[in-house]
């Protein structure tokens, strides 16, 4: 059985180990966990038998206000499901958790960025009602990637 819930302090060590983070990612995750503790974002985890198998984040504010403005639009970030557990509805359930969080906080729109070649993720997002609203670029480890931005109305 899959359990989706907000990460808590007891999960942090397992979360870092599960992400198999190098120092670059470890530093990003540390900042994100701190923001979760401060209420600036929400990190959800998917568990099977107390083992983390997936994660996603609800982010109410983003540097690109078209993606999240802290008021009506929020951003879904870092959806990741362990390769051994894909195609079992975990990604779908994690996205639903972010949608419910956004709705409970009175957000009316949810956005996400996806790389152009990530066709599996794109298909999932479209199946869940997300649609294209703009092209953009995303910087990761000094390399700029072309991405598409998707949106979904929550009202």
C-alpha positions as CSV (number, residue, x, y, z in Angstrom):
1,X,0.0,0.0,0.0
2,X,1.2,3.5,-0.9
3,X,1.2,6.2,1.7
4,X,1.5,9.8,0.6
5,X,2.3,12.4,3.3
6,X,4.3,15.5,4.1
7,X,7.9,14.8,5.0
8,X,8.7,15.0,8.7
9,X,12.0,15.3,10.6
10,X,12.4,11.6,11.1
11,X,12.3,11.1,7.3
12,X,15.1,13.5,6.4
13,X,18.1,11.1,6.7
14,X,16.3,8.5,4.6
15,X,15.2,11.2,2.1
16,X,18.8,12.3,1.5
17,X,20.0,8.7,1.2
18,X,17.1,7.9,-1.2
19,X,18.0,10.8,-3.4
20,X,21.6,9.5,-3.5
21,X,22.7,13.1,-3.5
22,X,26.1,14.4,-4.5
23,X,27.2,17.6,-2.8
24,X,25.5,19.8,-5.4
25,X,22.1,18.2,-5.0
26,X,22.6,17.7,-1.2
27,X,23.0,21.5,-0.8
28,X,19.8,22.1,-2.8
29,X,17.9,19.5,-0.8
30,X,19.1,21.0,2.5
31,X,17.8,24.4,1.5
32,X,14.5,22.9,0.3
33,X,14.1,20.9,3.6
34,X,14.8,24.2,5.5
35,X,12.1,26.0,3.5
36,X,9.7,23.1,4.2
37,X,10.3,23.5,7.9
38,X,9.8,27.3,7.6
39,X,6.5,26.8,5.7
40,X,7.8,28.2,2.4
41,X,7.2,25.0,0.5
42,X,5.8,21.5,1.2
43,X,7.7,18.3,0.5
44,X,5.6,15.2,0.0
45,X,6.9,11.7,0.1
46,X,5.5,8.4,-1.1
47,X,6.2,5.4,1.1
48,X,5.8,1.7,0.7
49,X,6.4,-0.3,3.8
50,X,8.1,2.8,5.4
51,X,10.5,3.1,2.4
52,X,10.5,6.3,0.4
53,X,9.7,5.6,-3.2
54,X,8.8,9.0,-4.5
55,X,8.6,12.7,-3.8
56,X,7.2,16.0,-5.1
57,X,7.1,19.6,-3.8
58,X,4.4,22.3,-3.6
59,X,6.0,25.7,-4.1
60,X,3.8,28.8,-3.6
61,X,6.4,31.3,-4.9
62,X,8.9,31.1,-7.7
63,X,11.3,33.5,-9.3
64,X,9.1,33.4,-12.4
65,X,5.8,34.8,-11.2
66,X,4.0,33.2,-14.1
67,X,4.9,29.8,-12.5
68,X,4.0,30.8,-8.9
69,X,3.0,34.2,-7.5
70,X,2.3,33.3,-3.9
71,X,-1.3,34.2,-4.3
72,X,-3.3,32.5,-7.0
73,X,-0.7,30.4,-8.8
74,X,1.5,27.7,-7.3
75,X,4.3,25.5,-8.7
76,X,4.6,21.7,-8.6
77,X,8.4,20.9,-8.4
78,X,10.7,17.9,-8.4
79,X,8.3,15.0,-9.1
80,X,10.5,11.9,-8.8
81,X,9.5,8.2,-8.4
82,X,12.0,5.4,-7.9
83,X,12.6,3.6,-11.2
84,X,11.5,0.3,-9.6
85,X,8.1,1.7,-8.6
86,X,7.1,3.6,-11.8
87,X,3.8,3.0,-13.6
88,X,2.0,2.1,-10.4
89,X,0.1,5.3,-9.9
90,X,2.6,6.9,-7.4
91,X,3.4,9.9,-9.6
92,X,-0.4,10.4,-10.1
93,X,-0.9,10.3,-6.3
94,X,1.9,12.7,-5.6
95,X,0.5,15.2,-8.1
96,X,-2.9,14.9,-6.4
97,X,-1.3,15.6,-3.0
98,X,0.1,18.9,-4.4
99,X,-3.3,19.7,-6.0
100,X,-5.1,19.2,-2.7
101,X,-2.5,21.3,-0.9
102,X,-3.0,24.1,-3.5
103,X,-6.8,24.0,-3.3
104,X,-6.7,23.9,0.5
105,X,-4.6,27.1,0.4
106,X,-7.0,28.8,-2.1
107,X,-4.7,28.7,-5.1
108,X,-6.6,28.7,-8.4
109,X,-3.8,27.5,-10.8
110,X,-1.0,25.0,-10.6
111,X,2.1,25.0,-13.0
112,X,5.0,22.7,-13.8
113,X,8.0,22.7,-16.0
114,X,9.0,19.7,-18.0
115,X,11.9,19.0,-20.4
116,X,10.9,18.6,-24.0
117,X,12.2,15.1,-24.3
118,X,10.5,13.8,-21.1
119,X,7.6,12.3,-23.0
120,X,6.5,10.0,-20.2
121,X,6.1,12.8,-17.7
122,X,4.5,15.0,-20.3
123,X,1.9,12.3,-21.0
124,X,1.1,12.0,-17.3
125,X,0.7,15.7,-16.8
126,X,-1.6,16.0,-19.8
127,X,-3.6,13.0,-18.6
128,X,-4.1,14.9,-15.3
129,X,-5.4,18.0,-17.0
130,X,-2.2,20.1,-17.5
131,X,-1.9,22.0,-20.7
132,X,0.9,24.1,-22.4
133,X,1.1,27.8,-21.6
134,X,4.7,28.8,-22.6
135,X,8.2,27.8,-23.5
136,X,11.0,28.6,-21.2
137,X,14.5,27.8,-20.2
138,X,15.8,26.2,-17.0
139,X,19.3,26.3,-15.7
140,X,20.7,23.2,-14.1
141,X,24.4,22.7,-13.1
142,X,25.4,25.5,-15.4
143,X,23.6,24.1,-18.5
144,X,20.5,25.8,-19.9
145,X,17.6,23.4,-20.9
146,X,14.6,24.2,-23.1
147,X,11.5,23.3,-21.1
148,X,7.8,23.7,-21.6
149,X,5.6,25.1,-18.9
150,X,2.2,23.5,-18.2
151,X,-0.7,24.8,-16.2
152,X,-3.9,23.5,-14.7
153,X,-6.9,25.3,-13.4
154,X,-7.9,24.2,-9.9
155,X,-11.3,26.0,-10.0
